[in-house]
């Protein structure tokens, strides 16, 4: 799977999945956020977030490289380390 990086405030890095059903954002505070598309084209809703120190956005994208995009954005959580999934309740 690949990501398409776009400029989107307030994130310092924001990239969408190929289907544009989900996105990955990095805040200035070094928080990684997984987002799903809301009702509008520019409506994004955070459904998971964690410190980049726990699992960076780069590590996340690299881990998804040889995988298919899941039909449900929540499926993206499967690649997180088990300890982080547990912390998020995923």
C-alpha positions as CSV (number, residue, x, y, z in Angstrom):
1,X,0.0,0.0,0.0
2,X,1.2,3.5,-0.6
3,X,0.2,6.9,0.8
4,X,-0.3,10.2,-1.0
5,X,1.1,13.1,0.9
6,X,-0.8,16.4,0.8
7,X,-0.5,19.8,2.6
8,X,-3.3,19.9,5.1
9,X,-3.4,22.1,8.2
10,X,-3.1,21.7,11.2
11,X,-0.9,18.6,10.5
12,X,2.8,19.0,9.6
13,X,2.5,15.8,7.6
14,X,-0.7,14.4,6.2
15,X,-1.2,11.5,3.8
16,X,-4.1,9.6,2.5
17,X,-4.6,6.0,1.6
18,X,-5.2,5.2,-2.0
19,X,-9.0,4.9,-1.5
20,X,-9.0,8.2,0.5
21,X,-11.1,6.4,3.2
22,X,-8.3,6.9,5.7
23,X,-5.4,9.2,6.4
24,X,-2.3,9.5,8.7
25,X,-1.4,12.8,10.2
26,X,1.5,14.1,12.3
27,X,0.9,17.1,14.6
28,X,3.5,19.6,15.7
29,X,3.4,18.0,19.1
30,X,4.7,14.7,17.5
31,X,1.3,12.9,17.9
32,X,0.5,10.4,15.1
33,X,-3.2,10.4,14.2
34,X,-5.2,7.9,12.2
35,X,-8.2,9.5,10.6
36,X,-11.2,8.3,8.7
37,X,-13.2,10.3,6.1
38,X,-16.2,12.0,7.5
39,X,-19.3,13.1,5.7
40,X,-17.6,15.8,3.5
41,X,-14.6,15.8,1.2
42,X,-12.4,17.7,3.7
43,X,-14.0,16.2,6.9
44,X,-11.5,13.9,8.7
45,X,-12.2,12.3,12.1
46,X,-9.5,11.0,14.4
47,X,-10.1,7.5,15.5
48,X,-6.7,6.7,17.0
49,X,-3.6,8.6,18.1
50,X,-0.4,7.9,19.8
51,X,3.0,9.5,20.5
52,X,5.4,9.3,17.6
53,X,8.0,8.2,20.1
54,X,6.0,5.0,20.6
55,X,5.6,4.2,16.9
56,X,6.6,6.9,14.3
57,X,4.5,7.8,11.2
58,X,7.5,6.6,9.2
59,X,7.4,3.2,10.9
60,X,3.7,3.0,10.3
61,X,3.9,3.7,6.6
62,X,6.9,1.3,6.2
63,X,4.9,-1.5,7.9
64,X,2.0,-0.9,5.5
65,X,4.2,-1.0,2.4
66,X,3.7,-4.6,1.4
67,X,0.1,-4.8,2.7
68,X,-3.3,-4.2,1.0
69,X,-5.4,-1.3,2.2
70,X,-8.1,-2.7,4.5
71,X,-11.7,-2.1,3.5
72,X,-12.4,-0.6,7.0
73,X,-9.9,2.0,8.2
74,X,-9.9,0.4,11.6
75,X,-8.0,-2.4,10.0
76,X,-4.9,-0.1,9.9
77,X,-4.5,-0.6,13.6
78,X,-3.5,-4.2,13.1
79,X,0.1,-3.3,12.3
80,X,0.7,-1.4,15.5
81,X,2.9,-3.1,18.1
82,X,0.8,-5.2,20.4
83,X,1.6,-3.0,23.4
84,X,0.4,0.1,21.6
85,X,-2.8,-1.6,20.4
86,X,-3.5,-2.6,24.0
87,X,-2.9,0.9,25.2
88,X,-5.3,2.2,22.6
89,X,-7.8,-0.5,23.4
90,X,-7.7,-1.7,19.8
